[in-house]
Amino acid sequence: MHRLLTSFALLFTIHASAAETVLESRRLHLGKAGAYEWDEFKDRKVDAERLELHFQSQANTSEQVLRVWQRDVKLNWPVLLNGKKLGILTTAETPMETIYPLAPGILKEGGNVLIIEPPPNLDDIEIGPVILETQTPSAYLSAAKIEVTVTDESLHPIPCRLTLTRRDGTLQPLIAEPQGEVAARTGVVYTKDGKVSLSVPAGDYELRAGRGFEWSIAMQPISVKAGDALPVTLKLKREVDTTGWIAADSHIHTLTHSGHGDATIEERMLTIAGEGIELAISTDHNHHTDFAPAAASVGVAAAFTPVIGNEVTTKHGHFNAFPVPANAPVVDAKQENWAQLIPAIRSMPGVQVITLNHPRDLHSGFVPLGGLHFNPKTGRHRDAEAMDIDAIEVVTSAAMQSDVHLLYRDWFAMLNRGHRFAAVASSDSHDVNRFILGQGRTYVAAKDDDPSGLNPDEVWRSYHEGRLIVSLGLLTHMKVDDHFGVGDLATGLKDKLKVEITILGPSWVRADHLELYANGVLIREQAVKDAGQPGIKAHVSFELPRPSHDVHLVAIATGPGVKEPFWEIPRPYQPTSKTFTSRVIGSTNPIWIDADGDGRFDSAYQIAQKLVRRFGIDSRELHEAASQCDDAVRIQLDTLRTER
């Protein structure tokens, strides 16, 4: 290993007249020999554990630029020039060029050393080319201008996200103006009104505009030469009909008040508006953040309704609570006993909804749905009696699971045990671009004609009644017997049930599979043919025999994950496998099937209890009755036997 780039000197002489010097022309794989983070790196040679480049230079009397191409960076890789830290590689999976300003005097006359140090833990990355520019950062990025206007179909300027890449998909460094009215990162700009001036080096690019899940993506190839000022107009179309449903992200952070990530509260307002979120719930860690003043000051108050919330962040789980007054007391985050913690959260003034966040994530040695606390087969939780919550995140786009169905199975098990938690999706975004706000989102049944004037009572009622749809790139609706929808108790049923499922999505997302679950048991599945049309991807009907007992029906649609930089699905936050297949997903909440016609819904656990009371725990009659039940009920019967 030490004969590789860890000690190999690459020598260059830099002349003041040269615009750029290539310090490393190759694309290199940095990692740990004999180990790999992802299967794609399994059989790939590790070029080095660290990058060390030796080169000859003249001392720089003015500011210059170091350019580093990178991909798949998850951890912190410090970048040092002659022993002085320039910064770290950008923590992002997407291919991009990161630039580092070089202050006057940092380059020495003669020998110089550039080092990129690895983190302690495994992180396979790609690096290179590495280029030194003799220009100042401003001069390098200001060779040409692209004057952008983005409108809707009525030619009205709209908030949006712009993604600028080179033709190979690399996110391009840029300058976006007017400053203070945009949120800009490498290759990405959010603008409040679709208008922005981009300064870039001369070159060939692809510019994309989007406004989140419901809208089209408009793309324009661009070539600019030094001195150009190119006007570009892009038009977006609404492609997904969400009438009667509002787009909510119930897990949003700011650098300003959470203390990590990179999105200031002002930048956060632009990302909310630019991704088409209509209900934006602030959930800074142990802090009540009011988005309303910042939304007004930035000029996007008409785009969404802000709600004050709080991610109560403890060593024994993270819980979102909303709404709360800005001046309400903050819950003691040192409390670890759920029997005391959750009632304290519930008692905060105004709280209507409590969600259990990313319940399979490990924080401070604790996993809320981990093996010590939770049985994923039976749904039994050690703190079940204390779980006075309203919803559970089954999709958190900034904290994806290796198995996208894992949290659904956990949720199904808890429903079978008798809990009535709704399923929700959120982003948990702390950043402008690393994790896209609103990528994971929940659609809430509510009047949606005025995004800035949503009726909070209607919204919270839908949360309590489970009239919610989970979305990560797809939207799934379901009806039973043409009448009953998500959150309904389906009663007065005939011998056959008609189940109709509609899958929706934009043109830039594909659906390829549909599953229907009863009590978490897969009872129907069907391949979906999606040619990339916008709107309705598929309409599927199933005829089912009326079940022998009550069941909850949930439909889940999936498709290939988006891999392009304008909406890339991130890899798992805490992977349990070196293999990850990116997927988009859209699911319903339950329709509760009153199969026995008694006007109520009994969970699998309640059904098992009734059978035991009627027939006894080990009788022949019980075994005969169990044979007519689904696996969910039989699992609960086994649980009752072991709990005797």
VEXDRENTI-511457 format. One line per 10 residues: number of its first residue (from 0); their letters; for each residue y negated, x, z negated of C-alpha. Coordinates in nm, 2 decimals. Layout:
N
NUM = a = Y:X:Z | ...
// end
This chain:
644
0 = mhrlltsfal = 0.00:0.00:0.00 | -0.25:0.28:-0.08 | -0.23:0.41:0.27 | -0.39:0.08:0.39 | -0.75:-0.02:0.36 | -0.76:0.03:-0.01 | -0.84:0.39:0.06 | -0.87:0.43:0.43 | -1.22:0.55:0.54 | -1.37:0.39:0.85
10 = lftihasaae = -1.67:0.60:0.97 | -1.97:0.48:1.16 | -2.31:0.62:1.23 | -2.59:0.36:1.23 | -2.90:0.41:1.44 | -3.22:0.24:1.36 | -3.24:0.10:1.72 | -2.90:-0.07:1.70 | -2.91:-0.45:1.63 | -2.56:-0.45:1.47
20 = tvlesrrlhl = -2.28:-0.23:1.38 | -1.92:-0.34:1.34 | -1.77:-0.20:1.02 | -1.44:-0.38:1.07 | -1.34:-0.55:1.40 | -1.00:-0.68:1.29 | -0.90:-1.00:1.11 | -0.73:-0.88:0.80 | -0.49:-1.04:0.55 | -0.57:-0.95:0.19
30 = gkagayewde = -0.33:-1.05:-0.08 | -0.05:-0.90:-0.29 | 0.24:-0.73:-0.12 | 0.57:-0.91:-0.19 | 0.40:-1.24:-0.29 | 0.24:-1.52:-0.10 | 0.03:-1.82:-0.20 | 0.12:-2.05:0.09 | 0.41:-2.07:0.33 | 0.18:-1.98:0.62
40 = fkdrkvdaer = 0.15:-1.63:0.47 | 0.52:-1.59:0.39 | 0.61:-1.37:0.68 | 0.27:-1.22:0.74 | 0.20:-0.85:0.67 | -0.05:-0.79:0.38 | -0.31:-0.54:0.52 | -0.44:-0.46:0.17 | -0.50:-0.59:-0.17 | -0.87:-0.50:-0.15
50 = lelhfqsqan = -1.10:-0.41:0.13 | -1.27:-0.07:0.11 | -1.48:0.05:0.41 | -1.64:0.39:0.42 | -1.92:0.44:0.67 | -2.21:0.66:0.76 | -2.57:0.52:0.76 | -2.93:0.59:0.73 | -3.11:0.46:0.42 | -3.26:0.12:0.49
60 = tseqvlrvwq = -3.64:0.08:0.43 | -3.64:-0.29:0.50 | -3.41:-0.58:0.42 | -3.09:-0.60:0.63 | -2.79:-0.83:0.66 | -2.42:-0.79:0.60 | -2.20:-1.05:0.78 | -1.85:-1.12:0.66 | -1.61:-1.36:0.83 | -1.37:-1.53:0.58
70 = rdvklnwpvl = -1.11:-1.80:0.55 | -0.90:-1.96:0.27 | -1.09:-1.82:-0.02 | -1.01:-2.00:-0.35 | -1.09:-1.75:-0.62 | -1.38:-1.51:-0.68 | -1.38:-1.19:-0.47 | -1.68:-0.97:-0.57 | -1.85:-0.79:-0.28 | -2.00:-0.45:-0.37
80 = lngkklgilt = -2.20:-0.20:-0.17 | -2.24:0.14:-0.31 | -2.14:0.00:-0.65 | -2.40:-0.27:-0.65 | -2.27:-0.63:-0.65 | -2.40:-0.83:-0.35 | -2.23:-1.15:-0.46 | -1.89:-1.30:-0.41 | -1.71:-1.44:-0.11 | -1.79:-1.81:-0.07
90 = taetpmetiy = -1.51:-2.01:-0.24 | -1.41:-2.22:0.05 | -1.10:-2.27:0.26 | -1.28:-2.34:0.58 | -1.34:-2.05:0.82 | -1.70:-1.93:0.79 | -1.93:-1.64:0.81 | -2.09:-1.54:0.48 | -2.41:-1.33:0.49 | -2.55:-1.10:0.22
100 = plapgilkeg = -2.91:-0.98:0.22 | -2.93:-0.60:0.17 | -3.24:-0.51:-0.03 | -3.43:-0.20:0.08 | -3.27:0.12:-0.04 | -2.92:-0.02:-0.10 | -2.79:0.18:0.20 | -2.78:0.55:0.14 | -2.84:0.84:0.38 | -2.50:0.96:0.47
110 = gnvliieppp = -2.18:0.81:0.32 | -2.17:0.44:0.20 | -1.88:0.23:0.06 | -1.83:-0.14:0.09 | -1.57:-0.29:-0.14 | -1.44:-0.65:-0.16 | -1.24:-0.67:-0.49 | -0.95:-0.91:-0.54 | -0.92:-1.15:-0.83 | -0.65:-1.10:-1.09
120 = nlddieigpv = -0.45:-1.40:-0.96 | -0.29:-1.44:-0.62 | -0.52:-1.56:-0.35 | -0.42:-1.49:0.01 | -0.73:-1.47:0.23 | -0.84:-1.36:0.57 | -1.14:-1.13:0.62 | -1.31:-0.98:0.93 | -1.50:-0.90:1.13 | -1.75:-0.73:0.90
130 = iletqtpsay = -2.08:-0.65:1.07 | -2.40:-0.48:0.95 | -2.73:-0.61:1.10 | -3.04:-0.40:1.10 | -3.25:-0.72:1.11 | -3.38:-0.91:0.81 | -3.19:-1.22:0.72 | -3.48:-1.44:0.84 | -3.50:-1.26:1.17 | -3.12:-1.27:1.22
140 = lsaakievtv = -3.11:-1.65:1.16 | -3.42:-1.74:1.35 | -3.36:-1.63:1.71 | -3.34:-1.99:1.83 | -3.41:-2.34:1.70 | -3.21:-2.66:1.74 | -3.43:-2.97:1.68 | -3.19:-3.25:1.58 | -3.23:-3.62:1.56 | -2.95:-3.85:1.45
150 = tdeslhpipc = -2.97:-4.23:1.49 | -2.76:-4.54:1.46 | -2.69:-4.76:1.76 | -3.02:-4.93:1.72 | -3.19:-4.59:1.74 | -3.30:-4.59:1.38 | -3.28:-4.25:1.21 | -3.02:-4.25:0.94 | -2.90:-4.02:0.66 | -2.61:-3.81:0.78
160 = rltltrrdgt = -2.41:-3.49:0.75 | -2.44:-3.22:1.03 | -2.17:-2.96:1.08 | -2.25:-2.66:1.30 | -1.96:-2.43:1.41 | -1.90:-2.17:1.66 | -1.67:-2.26:1.94 | -1.37:-2.13:1.74 | -1.45:-2.36:1.44 | -1.63:-2.10:1.22
170 = lqpliaepqg = -1.90:-2.25:1.01 | -2.23:-2.09:1.12 | -2.50:-1.96:0.88 | -2.83:-2.12:0.94 | -3.18:-2.21:0.81 | -3.25:-2.58:0.78 | -3.60:-2.73:0.76 | -3.80:-2.89:0.62 | -3.69:-2.73:0.29 | -3.67:-2.98:0.00
180 = evaartgvvy = -3.57:-3.26:0.23 | -3.23:-3.12:0.32 | -2.92:-2.99:0.14 | -2.79:-2.69:0.34 | -2.50:-2.46:0.31 | -2.32:-2.24:0.56 | -2.27:-2.46:0.87 | -2.35:-2.78:0.69 | -2.67:-2.98:0.64 | -2.73:-3.32:0.48
190 = tkdgkvslsv = -3.05:-3.49:0.59 | -3.22:-3.80:0.45 | -3.33:-3.94:0.79 | -3.13:-3.77:1.06 | -3.41:-3.52:1.14 | -3.38:-3.15:1.08 | -3.48:-2.82:1.25 | -3.20:-2.57:1.25 | -3.27:-2.20:1.30 | -2.97:-2.00:1.43
200 = pagdyelrag = -2.88:-1.68:1.61 | -2.84:-1.70:1.98 | -2.50:-1.82:2.08 | -2.26:-2.10:2.16 | -2.20:-2.37:1.91 | -2.06:-2.72:1.85 | -2.28:-2.96:1.65 | -2.13:-3.26:1.49 | -2.30:-3.55:1.31 | -2.12:-3.80:1.08
210 = rgfewsiamq = -2.19:-4.04:0.79 | -1.86:-4.06:0.61 | -1.55:-4.26:0.66 | -1.70:-4.57:0.82 | -1.88:-4.40:1.10 | -1.81:-4.22:1.42 | -1.84:-3.84:1.47 | -2.09:-3.74:1.74 | -2.04:-3.40:1.89 | -2.26:-3.19:2.12
220 = pisvkagdal = -2.18:-2.84:2.26 | -2.48:-2.62:2.24 | -2.58:-2.29:2.39 | -2.91:-2.13:2.28 | -3.08:-1.80:2.38 | -3.33:-1.61:2.18 | -3.66:-1.80:2.18 | -3.51:-2.14:2.27 | -3.62:-2.46:2.09 | -3.35:-2.71:2.20
230 = pvtlklkrev = -3.39:-3.08:2.12 | -3.06:-3.26:2.05 | -3.02:-3.63:1.98 | -2.69:-3.77:1.85 | -2.60:-4.13:1.80 | -2.36:-4.26:1.54 | -2.16:-4.59:1.56 | -2.02:-4.79:1.27 | -1.65:-4.79:1.35 | -1.48:-4.94:1.04
240 = dttgwiaads = -1.57:-5.30:0.93 | -1.61:-5.31:0.55 | -1.79:-5.64:0.52 | -1.74:-5.77:0.17 | -1.65:-5.43:0.04 | -1.87:-5.16:-0.10 | -1.80:-4.79:-0.09 | -1.79:-4.64:-0.44 | -1.75:-4.28:-0.56 | -1.69:-4.30:-0.94
250 = hihtlthsgh = -1.66:-3.93:-1.00 | -1.98:-3.73:-0.91 | -2.12:-3.41:-1.06 | -2.43:-3.21:-1.03 | -2.50:-2.84:-1.10 | -2.81:-2.95:-1.28 | -2.63:-3.14:-1.56 | -2.26:-3.03:-1.54 | -2.35:-2.66:-1.52 | -2.11:-2.57:-1.24
260 = gdatieerml = -2.06:-2.63:-0.87 | -2.36:-2.58:-0.65 | -2.52:-2.92:-0.59 | -2.85:-2.97:-0.76 | -2.94:-3.33:-0.85 | -3.18:-3.35:-0.56 | -2.92:-3.22:-0.32 | -2.67:-3.46:-0.46 | -2.88:-3.76:-0.36 | -2.88:-3.64:0.00
270 = tiagegiela = -2.50:-3.60:0.00 | -2.45:-3.95:-0.14 | -2.67:-4.10:0.13 | -2.53:-3.88:0.40 | -2.17:-3.98:0.33 | -2.25:-4.36:0.32 | -2.16:-4.42:-0.04 | -2.31:-4.74:-0.17 | -2.22:-4.73:-0.54 | -2.28:-4.38:-0.68
280 = istdhnhhtd = -2.16:-4.33:-1.04 | -2.29:-4.02:-1.21 | -2.02:-3.85:-1.42 | -2.16:-3.52:-1.54 | -1.95:-3.37:-1.82 | -2.05:-3.52:-2.15 | -2.39:-3.61:-2.02 | -2.56:-3.93:-1.91 | -2.73:-3.86:-1.58 | -2.97:-4.10:-1.42
290 = fapaaasvgv = -2.97:-4.06:-1.04 | -3.25:-4.32:-0.98 | -3.55:-4.09:-1.03 | -3.41:-3.82:-0.81 | -3.30:-4.07:-0.54 | -3.66:-4.21:-0.53 | -3.82:-3.86:-0.52 | -3.60:-3.75:-0.24 | -3.65:-4.07:-0.05 | -3.30:-4.22:-0.03
300 = aaaftpvign = -3.33:-4.49:-0.30 | -3.26:-4.76:-0.03 | -2.93:-4.61:0.06 | -2.73:-4.68:-0.25 | -2.71:-4.82:-0.60 | -2.70:-4.55:-0.87 | -2.50:-4.61:-1.19 | -2.52:-4.39:-1.50 | -2.18:-4.28:-1.63 | -2.02:-3.99:-1.82
310 = evttkhghfn = -1.71:-3.79:-1.77 | -1.60:-3.76:-2.13 | -1.44:-3.41:-2.10 | -1.21:-3.32:-2.39 | -0.92:-3.09:-2.44 | -0.69:-3.39:-2.42 | -0.80:-3.55:-2.10 | -1.10:-3.64:-1.89 | -1.22:-4.00:-1.89 | -1.50:-4.16:-1.68
320 = afpvpanapv = -1.70:-4.43:-1.86 | -1.96:-4.65:-1.69 | -2.22:-4.80:-1.70 | -2.41:-4.65:-1.99 | -2.78:-4.64:-2.08 | -2.94:-4.30:-2.03 | -3.03:-4.28:-2.39 | -2.70:-4.39:-2.54 | -2.52:-4.15:-2.78 | -2.27:-3.92:-2.62
330 = vdakqenwaq = -1.91:-3.94:-2.74 | -1.78:-3.65:-2.95 | -1.59:-3.45:-2.69 | -1.41:-3.25:-2.96 | -1.20:-3.56:-3.05 | -0.85:-3.52:-2.92 | -0.67:-3.82:-3.07 | -0.67:-4.10:-2.80 | -0.64:-4.36:-3.07 | -0.99:-4.26:-3.18
340 = lipairsmpg = -1.13:-4.11:-2.86 | -1.08:-4.41:-2.63 | -1.22:-4.67:-2.87 | -1.52:-4.44:-2.92 | -1.57:-4.44:-2.54 | -1.52:-4.82:-2.52 | -1.78:-4.87:-2.79 | -2.06:-4.69:-2.60 | -2.33:-4.94:-2.51 | -2.27:-5.12:-2.19
350 = vqvitlnhpr = -1.94:-4.97:-2.09 | -1.74:-5.19:-1.85 | -1.49:-4.94:-1.69 | -1.30:-4.65:-1.82 | -1.09:-4.44:-1.58 | -0.83:-4.17:-1.65 | -0.92:-3.88:-1.43 | -0.69:-3.65:-1.23 | -0.40:-3.73:-1.47 | -0.16:-3.46:-1.35
360 = dlhsgfvplg = -0.42:-3.17:-1.38 | -0.38:-2.91:-1.65 | -0.69:-2.85:-1.86 | -0.69:-2.67:-2.19 | -0.31:-2.67:-2.19 | -0.29:-3.05:-2.17 | -0.17:-3.27:-1.88 | -0.23:-3.64:-1.95 | 0.08:-3.75:-1.76 | 0.27:-3.44:-1.84
370 = glhfnpktgr = 0.63:-3.42:-1.95 | 0.55:-3.40:-2.32 | 0.35:-3.72:-2.32 | 0.48:-3.93:-2.03 | 0.81:-4.04:-1.88 | 0.75:-4.08:-1.51 | 1.07:-4.28:-1.46 | 1.01:-4.55:-1.73 | 0.63:-4.53:-1.75 | 0.64:-4.49:-2.13
380 = hrdaeamdid = 0.35:-4.29:-2.26 | 0.33:-4.14:-2.61 | -0.02:-4.29:-2.65 | 0.05:-4.62:-2.48 | -0.10:-4.83:-2.75 | -0.42:-4.64:-2.73 | -0.46:-4.65:-2.35 | -0.73:-4.91:-2.34 | -0.85:-4.80:-1.99 | -0.92:-4.99:-1.67
390 = aievvtsaam = -0.82:-4.76:-1.39 | -0.64:-4.44:-1.30 | -0.72:-4.19:-1.03 | -0.43:-4.18:-0.78 | -0.64:-3.99:-0.53 | -0.90:-3.72:-0.63 | -1.00:-3.54:-0.32 | -1.13:-3.23:-0.50 | -0.80:-3.22:-0.70 | -0.53:-3.31:-0.46
400 = qsdvhllyrd = -0.16:-3.30:-0.55 | 0.10:-3.11:-0.35 | 0.29:-3.45:-0.32 | 0.03:-3.72:-0.23 | 0.27:-3.99:-0.36 | 0.32:-3.83:-0.71 | 0.04:-4.02:-0.88 | 0.14:-4.34:-0.71 | 0.48:-4.31:-0.86 | 0.33:-4.25:-1.20
410 = wfamlnrghr = 0.11:-4.55:-1.16 | 0.40:-4.77:-1.04 | 0.60:-4.66:-1.35 | 0.31:-4.76:-1.58 | 0.27:-5.10:-1.41 | 0.64:-5.16:-1.46 | 0.60:-5.07:-1.82 | 0.34:-5.34:-1.85 | 0.01:-5.16:-1.82 | -0.25:-5.33:-1.59
420 = faavassdsh = -0.45:-5.03:-1.47 | -0.62:-5.05:-1.13 | -0.57:-4.75:-0.89 | -0.89:-4.58:-0.77 | -0.99:-4.28:-0.55 | -1.29:-4.05:-0.60 | -1.41:-3.71:-0.49 | -1.49:-3.53:-0.83 | -1.73:-3.33:-0.61 | -1.94:-3.06:-0.78
430 = dvnrfilgqg = -2.06:-2.91:-0.45 | -2.26:-2.98:-0.14 | -1.98:-2.89:0.09 | -1.68:-2.72:-0.07 | -1.54:-3.06:-0.17 | -1.70:-3.35:0.02 | -1.86:-3.62:-0.18 | -1.70:-3.96:-0.10 | -1.40:-3.82:0.08 | -1.19:-3.99:-0.18
440 = rtyvaakddd = -1.35:-4.33:-0.24 | -1.28:-4.68:-0.37 | -1.37:-4.99:-0.19 | -1.48:-5.26:-0.43 | -1.48:-5.63:-0.34 | -1.85:-5.73:-0.37 | -2.14:-5.86:-0.16 | -2.26:-5.56:0.04 | -2.56:-5.66:0.25 | -2.81:-5.46:0.03
450 = psglnpdevw = -2.67:-5.12:-0.07 | -2.96:-5.06:-0.31 | -2.93:-5.40:-0.48 | -2.56:-5.44:-0.56 | -2.47:-5.70:-0.83 | -2.33:-5.50:-1.12 | -2.15:-5.80:-1.28 | -1.97:-5.87:-0.95 | -1.87:-5.50:-0.92 | -1.73:-5.48:-1.27
460 = rsyhegrliv = -1.55:-5.80:-1.23 | -1.37:-5.66:-0.93 | -1.27:-5.35:-1.13 | -1.13:-5.57:-1.40 | -0.94:-5.79:-1.15 | -0.81:-5.50:-0.94 | -0.99:-5.61:-0.63 | -1.01:-5.25:-0.52 | -0.88:-5.05:-0.22 | -0.80:-4.67:-0.24
470 = slgllthmkv = -0.93:-4.47:0.06 | -0.89:-4.11:0.17 | -0.95:-4.14:0.54 | -0.78:-4.48:0.59 | -0.83:-4.84:0.46 | -0.55:-5.08:0.40 | -0.58:-5.46:0.36 | -0.29:-5.69:0.26 | -0.24:-6.07:0.25 | 0.05:-6.28:0.13
480 = ddhfgvgdla = 0.11:-6.62:0.29 | -0.24:-6.60:0.46 | -0.41:-6.67:0.13 | -0.35:-6.42:-0.15 | -0.52:-6.09:-0.14 | -0.55:-5.77:-0.35 | -0.58:-5.86:-0.72 | -0.45:-6.21:-0.68 | -0.16:-6.38:-0.85 | 0.04:-6.53:-0.57
490 = tglkdklkve = 0.19:-6.86:-0.69 | 0.35:-7.17:-0.54 | 0.56:-6.95:-0.31 | 0.83:-7.06:-0.06 | 1.17:-6.90:-0.01 | 1.01:-6.66:0.25 | 0.70:-6.46:0.20 | 0.47:-6.36:0.48 | 0.31:-6.02:0.42 | 0.04:-5.91:0.66
500 = itilgpswvr = -0.10:-5.56:0.64 | -0.40:-5.42:0.84 | -0.48:-5.05:0.86 | -0.83:-4.94:0.95 | -1.00:-4.61:1.01 | -1.25:-4.43:1.23 | -1.16:-4.28:1.57 | -1.13:-3.93:1.43 | -0.85:-4.02:1.19 | -0.49:-4.12:1.28
510 = adhlelyang = -0.24:-4.34:1.09 | 0.13:-4.28:1.16 | 0.32:-4.44:0.87 | 0.32:-4.76:0.66 | 0.51:-4.83:0.34 | 0.54:-5.15:0.14 | 0.65:-5.12:-0.23 | 0.77:-5.39:-0.47 | 0.76:-5.27:-0.83 | 0.72:-4.92:-0.69
520 = vlireqavkd = 1.05:-4.96:-0.49 | 1.01:-4.89:-0.12 | 1.13:-5.22:0.05 | 0.98:-5.18:0.40 | 0.84:-4.90:0.61 | 0.73:-4.87:0.97 | 0.60:-4.60:1.20 | 0.25:-4.66:1.33 | 0.13:-4.58:1.68 | -0.23:-4.48:1.67
530 = agqpgikahv = -0.40:-4.36:1.99 | -0.72:-4.28:1.80 | -0.90:-4.61:1.85 | -1.18:-4.69:1.60 | -1.14:-4.99:1.36 | -0.80:-5.15:1.34 | -0.53:-4.89:1.37 | -0.24:-5.14:1.32 | -0.16:-5.49:1.21 | 0.19:-5.53:1.07
540 = sfelprpshd = 0.37:-5.84:0.95 | 0.68:-5.85:0.73 | 0.88:-6.15:0.63 | 1.04:-6.11:0.28 | 1.28:-6.32:0.08 | 1.11:-6.44:-0.23 | 1.22:-6.19:-0.50 | 1.45:-6.30:-0.78 | 1.18:-6.21:-1.03 | 0.81:-6.12:-1.04
550 = vhlvaiatgp = 0.71:-5.80:-0.86 | 0.38:-5.63:-0.77 | 0.33:-5.55:-0.40 | 0.14:-5.24:-0.29 | 0.09:-5.12:0.07 | 0.03:-4.75:0.14 | -0.07:-4.61:0.49 | -0.07:-4.24:0.57 | -0.15:-4.01:0.86 | -0.21:-3.65:0.95
560 = gvkepfweip = -0.48:-3.48:0.75 | -0.81:-3.40:0.90 | -0.83:-3.02:0.96 | -1.17:-2.99:1.13 | -1.46:-2.85:0.92 | -1.66:-3.17:0.94 | -1.42:-3.35:0.70 | -1.13:-3.11:0.62 | -0.88:-3.24:0.36 | -0.86:-2.97:0.09
570 = rpyqptsktf = -0.55:-2.81:-0.03 | -0.40:-2.90:-0.37 | -0.61:-2.80:-0.67 | -0.31:-2.70:-0.88 | -0.03:-2.67:-0.63 | 0.33:-2.72:-0.74 | 0.46:-2.60:-0.40 | 0.38:-2.33:-0.15 | 0.41:-2.59:0.12 | 0.14:-2.85:0.18
580 = tsrvigstnp = 0.12:-3.10:0.45 | -0.23:-3.25:0.47 | -0.24:-3.63:0.48 | -0.49:-3.90:0.49 | -0.41:-4.21:0.28 | -0.52:-4.57:0.23 | -0.36:-4.81:-0.02 | -0.41:-5.15:-0.17 | -0.40:-5.24:-0.53 | -0.13:-5.49:-0.63
590 = iwidadgdgr = -0.08:-5.85:-0.52 | 0.11:-5.99:-0.82 | 0.40:-6.21:-0.70 | 0.48:-6.50:-0.93 | 0.84:-6.53:-0.81 | 0.96:-6.76:-1.08 | 0.67:-7.00:-1.05 | 0.57:-7.00:-1.41 | 0.20:-6.93:-1.33 | 0.20:-6.58:-1.48
600 = fdsayqiaqk = 0.31:-6.23:-1.40 | 0.58:-6.05:-1.59 | 0.62:-5.68:-1.56 | 0.96:-5.52:-1.52 | 0.96:-5.43:-1.89 | 0.88:-5.79:-1.99 | 1.15:-5.92:-1.76 | 1.40:-5.67:-1.92 | 1.30:-5.78:-2.27 | 1.35:-6.15:-2.17
610 = lvrrfgidsr = 1.70:-6.07:-2.04 | 1.80:-5.88:-2.35 | 1.67:-6.17:-2.57 | 1.87:-6.41:-2.37 | 2.20:-6.22:-2.32 | 2.21:-5.94:-2.57 | 2.19:-5.57:-2.50 | 2.54:-5.50:-2.38 | 2.69:-5.83:-2.27 | 2.87:-5.90:-1.95
620 = elheaasqcd = 2.61:-6.17:-1.87 | 2.33:-5.91:-1.90 | 2.51:-5.68:-1.66 | 2.55:-5.97:-1.41 | 2.19:-6.07:-1.45 | 2.08:-5.70:-1.40 | 2.27:-5.68:-1.07 | 2.03:-5.94:-0.94 | 1.72:-5.74:-1.04 | 1.55:-5.45:-0.87
630 = davriqldtl = 1.57:-5.08:-0.99 | 1.25:-5.11:-1.18 | 1.39:-5.38:-1.41 | 1.72:-5.19:-1.45 | 1.54:-4.88:-1.55 | 1.36:-5.08:-1.82 | 1.69:-5.23:-1.94 | 1.82:-4.87:-1.98 | 1.51:-4.79:-2.17 | 1.56:-5.08:-2.41
640 = rter = 1.91:-4.96:-2.48 | 1.79:-4.61:-2.57 | 1.51:-4.75:-2.78 | 1.74:-4.95:-3.00
// end
